[in-house]
Amino acid sequence: MSTSMPSTDARAIEVTFSEDELSVRLSDGRVISAPLAWFPRLLHATAEQRQNCELLGDGAGIHWPELDEDLSISGLLNGIPA
């Protein structure tokens, strides 16, 4: 039996939040989610600060300038917390 790593060619096209979760819509149609508890800066930020993000590298990463937080899509796909 063989396993393969998730594709990292997917790019972020949308970032949304619930009360306790970060969700990222990818260019290939998937939506990936992770608990905010994995990212303390996002967890403790205001809703306005969370929404103030920008996509980097054609969606390969997400940056929050006010929070000095950066997440890669590859890291999210591999389940890597901050």
N, C-alpha and C positions, 0 to 999 in steps of 0.2 A: 504494500500500500504506500502510495506517495502522497505527500501534501505539498501545496505550493503557497507561497506568500501572496497576500492580496496585491492586486494591481495597484501601482502607485501612479499610473498615468492619469487617473481621475483628478479633476480640478474642482475646487470649491466654486460654486456660483451663488450661494446664499447661506447666510449665517442667521440662525434664530435661537431664541432662548425660551425655556419655560422657567418656572420658579427654581428648579433644581437641576436643569439639564441644558447642555449645549448641543445643538443639532446643526449639521452642515449638509446642505444639498450639493451633490456632486454632479459634474457634467455628464456622467454616464448613467444618471438616473437614480443612483443610490442615495439614501439619506443615512448618515452615520451620527450617532449620538453618544455622548459621554456625560457622566455626572459632573456637575460644577465642583463638587468636592475634590476632584482631581486637579483643579486649577484654582488655587486659593485666591489669586488676584482677581479672577473673574467672579468667584463666589462672593467676595466681599465688596465688589464694585456695585455702583448704582445701575439701574436699568439703562439709564442714559449713557453711562460709560461703557457698558457692554455693547450697546448698539453702535457706538462710535468705533467701528473697525474698518479695516481696509484689506482687500485681497492683494496678496503679493505674488509676483512671478506667475501671472496668468492663473491665479488660483491655487498655486502650490502651497501657499501659506496664508495665514491670517495674522494681522497685526493690530493691536490696540495701542495707539500712541499715548493716550492719557495714562494707561496702566503699565506701560513698558512690558507688554506681554506679546509673545509670538508663538504661534502653534503651526506645525507643519501638518499637511494632510497625510503625509506618510506616517507621521507619529500617531495621528488619530486612528488611521487604519490598522496600525499595529498595536493599539491599546496602550500607548505610552503616556502616563500622566506627567504633569509638570514636576 
